[in-house]
Amino acid sequence: MAPSDDSLGMGEPLLESRSSPTSPNPRSHSTVKRKRKVVVQTENKVITKKRKHQAVPADDDLDLISGINYAIGRMDNRILADHLAQQIKRFGGDLSLVELEDRYIPEKAIEDTSAWENLRDLKSLPDFLERYSTKSGKKKKLSAASKVRGAPHTIVVAAAGLRAADLTRALRVFQNKDSSVAKLFAKHIKFRDAIKHVKKTRMGLAVGTPTRLLDLLNEGALSVEKLERIVVDCSHIDQKKRGILDMRETQLPLVQFLGRDNIKRRYGTSDEGVRLLFY
């Protein structure tokens, strides 16, 4: 009777005897490969997650001394639209999906200003406006004003009255006897007096808080007939590291203002369009 494979060492023991004593266990090597694959996949997931949430600023981007959120300046129009959508969803928890969708600002509405290299502070604001005031390839004169009362070509939106006052002073370089830089915020003037002032004033630029701007629009005092651009003072933060998009009391009225039908339908259009800039 012929000897069996087991008796000749032709089975599994023979395979083991051919392996070098110093060579790694094939199973261990396979396990290492699987572990490496898991690590790589995990790292990729982390990277992907970071990319998806890159609109959220890190603490290093929040400069309390200068009062600036540097992350805003690095966001292009696509990332800004995503960031704004996240904040709308954050504070709109009681809204339906249809209502949320209606409040979103499209990417095409937002001007990409990520190429701006200077600080987004008060001193640089006039230069920023000059750079991004072109229309149909031509520079617009920011010191000019329409003959229509209460109809600015530029509206600057700030989170609070004190900040709006600072912005107004920074923009006085565009003011002259025929064109005012109007202050439209609650702490400056009573609402009824503000209505009278707006209705009788020729203004090139208007600076205000979201709630006051909405109220003046609803009263028919402030007109968007000649409006060419809206500048949101988005990089500025307070001592609690909050900007205009980070507080419910400013974000909600801002979104309502930006989403008004007579403004929103003109976003991204070439003729009589409104450009949305985040400073």
C-alpha distance (Angstrom), angle and dihedral (degrees) to the residues before:
residue distance angle dihedral
M1 . . .
A2 3.79 . .
P3 3.77 115.9 .
S4 3.79 116.0 -103.9
D5 3.79 124.8 -110.6
D6 3.79 89.2 -111.3
S7 3.77 93.0 55.3
L8 3.82 90.7 50.8
G9 3.78 93.2 47.5
M10 3.82 92.1 -114.0
G11 3.82 95.5 133.9
E12 3.75 130.8 72.0
P13 3.84 94.5 -47.2
L14 3.83 89.6 60.6
L15 3.83 91.1 54.9
E16 3.77 90.1 50.6
S17 3.80 92.1 49.6
R18 3.82 90.5 56.2
S19 3.78 92.1 55.3
S20 3.75 117.0 95.9
P21 3.81 112.4 -110.0
T22 3.80 89.7 -131.9
S23 3.82 96.8 47.3
P24 3.82 116.8 103.3
N25 3.76 120.6 -104.6
P26 3.85 107.7 -93.0
R27 3.77 90.3 -137.1
S28 3.80 91.6 51.1
H29 3.83 90.2 49.6
S30 3.80 90.2 50.9
T31 3.80 89.8 49.1
V32 3.80 90.5 51.3
K33 3.80 89.7 50.8
R34 3.78 90.7 51.3
K35 3.80 91.2 47.9
R36 3.81 90.9 49.7
K37 3.79 89.9 49.2
V38 3.79 90.9 51.1
V39 3.81 90.9 48.8
V40 3.81 92.0 49.3
Q41 3.78 91.9 47.0
T42 3.81 90.5 48.2
E43 3.79 91.3 49.6
N44 3.80 90.2 49.1
K45 3.78 90.1 51.5
V46 3.81 90.5 51.5
I47 3.80 91.5 48.6
T48 3.79 91.7 47.9
K49 3.80 90.6 48.7
K50 3.79 90.7 51.0
R51 3.80 91.4 49.9
K52 3.78 91.4 50.4
H53 3.80 91.2 52.5
Q54 3.78 98.9 37.1
A55 3.81 89.6 119.1
V56 3.81 89.6 71.3
P57 3.83 108.2 91.6
A58 3.79 120.7 -127.4
D59 3.79 120.7 -132.3
D60 3.81 89.3 -105.7
D61 3.81 88.5 64.6
L62 3.81 93.4 56.5
D63 3.80 110.1 86.4
L64 3.80 108.8 -171.9
I65 3.81 93.1 -177.4
S66 3.81 93.5 57.6
G67 3.81 93.1 28.0
I68 3.80 92.0 -129.5
N69 3.79 134.3 134.7
Y70 3.81 101.4 -150.0
A71 3.81 93.3 -167.9
I72 3.81 91.4 73.5
G73 3.80 91.9 62.7
R74 3.81 91.8 56.4
M75 3.79 95.0 52.3
D76 3.79 117.9 100.2
N77 3.78 121.4 -152.7
R78 3.81 93.4 -86.5
I79 3.80 94.3 53.2
L80 3.80 92.0 42.3
A81 3.80 90.9 52.9
D82 3.81 89.1 50.7
H83 3.82 92.3 46.6
L84 3.79 91.4 49.7
A85 3.81 90.8 48.1
Q86 3.81 90.3 52.6
Q87 3.80 91.2 52.2
I88 3.80 91.8 46.5
K89 3.80 89.1 53.5
R90 3.80 91.0 44.8
F91 3.80 94.6 57.0
G92 3.80 96.3 30.5
G93 3.76 98.7 66.7
D94 3.79 92.3 133.9
L95 3.81 93.1 53.1
S96 3.78 125.8 98.2
L97 3.81 121.4 -119.8
V98 3.80 89.6 -103.5
E99 3.81 91.8 51.6
L100 3.80 91.5 47.4
E101 3.79 91.5 49.4
D102 3.78 89.8 51.3
R103 3.80 90.9 55.9
Y104 3.80 96.8 50.2
I105 3.80 116.2 108.6
P106 3.82 112.9 -136.9
E107 3.79 120.9 -121.0
K108 3.80 91.6 -120.4
A109 3.82 90.1 61.1
I110 3.81 93.4 63.0
E111 3.79 122.0 80.3
D112 3.81 113.2 -134.7
T113 3.82 105.5 -123.3
S114 3.82 97.4 161.0
A115 3.83 89.1 114.8
W116 3.82 89.4 69.3
E117 3.82 104.6 108.9
N118 3.81 102.6 -177.3
L119 3.78 124.9 89.1
R120 3.78 114.8 -81.3
D121 3.77 92.8 -126.8
L122 3.80 135.3 124.5
K123 3.79 94.2 -88.6
S124 3.81 94.2 55.0
L125 3.81 97.1 43.6
P126 3.85 97.3 91.0
D127 3.82 90.9 50.3
F128 3.80 90.1 47.1
L129 3.80 91.0 54.0
E130 3.79 91.9 46.4
R131 3.79 91.0 53.1
Y132 3.79 95.0 48.6
S133 3.79 98.5 39.3
T134 3.79 97.7 93.0
K135 3.79 120.3 123.9
S136 3.79 123.9 -174.2
G137 3.82 87.2 -7.2
K138 3.81 93.4 -55.8
K139 3.79 129.2 109.4
K140 3.78 113.9 -115.3
K141 3.78 119.4 -139.2
L142 3.78 105.3 -118.9
S143 3.80 93.7 -166.4
A144 3.81 91.1 62.4
A145 3.79 124.4 94.3
S146 3.76 135.5 -164.6
K147 3.78 119.6 -110.2
V148 3.79 86.6 -124.5
R149 3.81 107.5 99.6
G150 3.78 116.7 -122.0
A151 3.80 94.0 11.5
P152 3.84 110.6 118.7
H153 3.79 123.6 -175.1
T154 3.82 90.5 -144.0
I155 3.80 130.9 38.5
V156 3.80 119.6 -169.5
V157 3.81 114.9 -160.9
A158 3.82 119.9 -153.8
A159 3.79 131.8 -177.0
A160 3.82 97.3 -126.2
G161 3.79 142.4 15.6
L162 3.81 95.6 -109.1
R163 3.78 91.4 52.3
A164 3.82 90.4 46.5
A165 3.81 89.1 53.7
D166 3.81 90.5 52.7
L167 3.80 91.3 48.8
T168 3.81 91.0 49.4
R169 3.80 91.4 54.5
A170 3.82 90.7 48.4
L171 3.82 90.4 53.3
R172 3.81 96.9 47.5
V173 3.81 87.7 102.1
F174 3.82 86.0 80.4
Q175 3.81 95.1 51.4
N176 3.81 125.4 102.6
K177 3.79 138.3 150.6
D178 3.81 91.9 -77.7
S179 3.80 98.4 39.9
S180 3.79 126.2 46.5
V181 3.79 130.2 -162.1
A182 3.79 96.3 -137.4
K183 3.81 124.5 -147.0
L184 3.79 109.5 -141.7
F185 3.78 109.3 176.3
A186 3.79 134.8 111.3
K187 3.82 101.0 -114.2
H188 3.77 92.8 55.0
I189 3.79 100.8 56.6
K190 3.80 140.9 -3.0
F191 3.77 114.9 -94.5
R192 3.82 97.3 -113.6
D193 3.79 90.7 48.7
A194 3.80 89.4 47.5
I195 3.81 90.8 55.1
K196 3.81 91.4 52.7
H197 3.81 91.9 45.8
V198 3.81 94.8 50.4
K199 3.79 94.0 46.5
K200 3.81 92.9 55.6
T201 3.83 100.2 37.5
R202 3.78 130.4 92.4
M203 3.78 105.2 -144.5
G204 3.78 133.5 179.9
L205 3.78 95.2 -174.8
A206 3.79 131.4 22.8
V207 3.80 124.7 -164.7
G208 3.77 120.0 -164.0
T209 3.77 151.6 134.5
P210 3.83 120.2 -92.1
T211 3.81 96.3 -111.2
R212 3.81 95.4 48.4
L213 3.80 91.9 46.0
L214 3.80 90.5 51.5
D215 3.80 91.9 48.5
L216 3.81 92.3 50.4
L217 3.79 91.2 48.9
N218 3.80 91.6 49.0
E219 3.82 90.2 50.9
G220 3.79 90.8 51.8
A221 3.81 92.2 -120.6
L222 3.81 97.9 111.6
S223 3.80 115.1 56.5
V224 3.82 128.4 -157.9
E225 3.79 91.8 -167.9
K226 3.82 92.8 110.0
L227 3.81 96.8 29.0
E228 3.81 114.6 136.8
R229 3.78 103.8 165.2
I230 3.79 143.5 12.5
V231 3.79 117.9 -152.7
V232 3.80 116.5 -160.8
D233 3.81 113.4 -156.1
C234 3.78 90.4 -137.3
S235 3.82 105.0 148.7
H236 3.80 94.7 60.1
I237 3.82 115.2 99.8
D238 3.80 132.7 -174.5
Q239 3.80 128.1 -133.5
K240 3.79 89.7 -80.3
K241 3.82 89.9 57.6
R242 3.80 92.5 -110.2
G243 3.76 127.3 140.4
I244 3.78 131.8 -168.3
L245 3.82 91.4 -82.9
D246 3.81 93.8 48.6
M247 3.81 99.9 62.7
R248 3.78 124.5 71.6
E249 3.82 93.0 -144.3
T250 3.81 91.9 58.0
Q251 3.79 103.0 27.8
L252 3.80 96.9 56.3
P253 3.83 97.1 51.9
L254 3.81 90.2 41.1
V255 3.80 91.1 56.3
Q256 3.80 90.1 46.6
F257 3.79 90.0 51.6
L258 3.81 94.4 47.3
G259 3.78 90.8 45.2
R260 3.80 98.1 52.7
D261 3.79 108.6 130.7
N262 3.82 95.8 -125.7
I263 3.83 88.3 55.5
K264 3.79 103.7 33.2
R265 3.80 95.8 53.1
R266 3.82 88.9 58.8
Y267 3.81 96.2 54.7
G268 3.78 113.6 116.7
T269 3.80 95.3 5.5
S270 3.79 119.8 130.9
D271 3.80 97.6 -143.1
E272 3.79 117.0 60.8
G273 3.79 89.0 -16.4
V274 3.79 127.5 164.2
R275 3.79 118.1 -130.9
L276 3.80 119.2 -150.2
L277 3.81 116.5 -147.9
F278 3.79 128.5 -177.5
Y279 3.81 112.1 -152.5
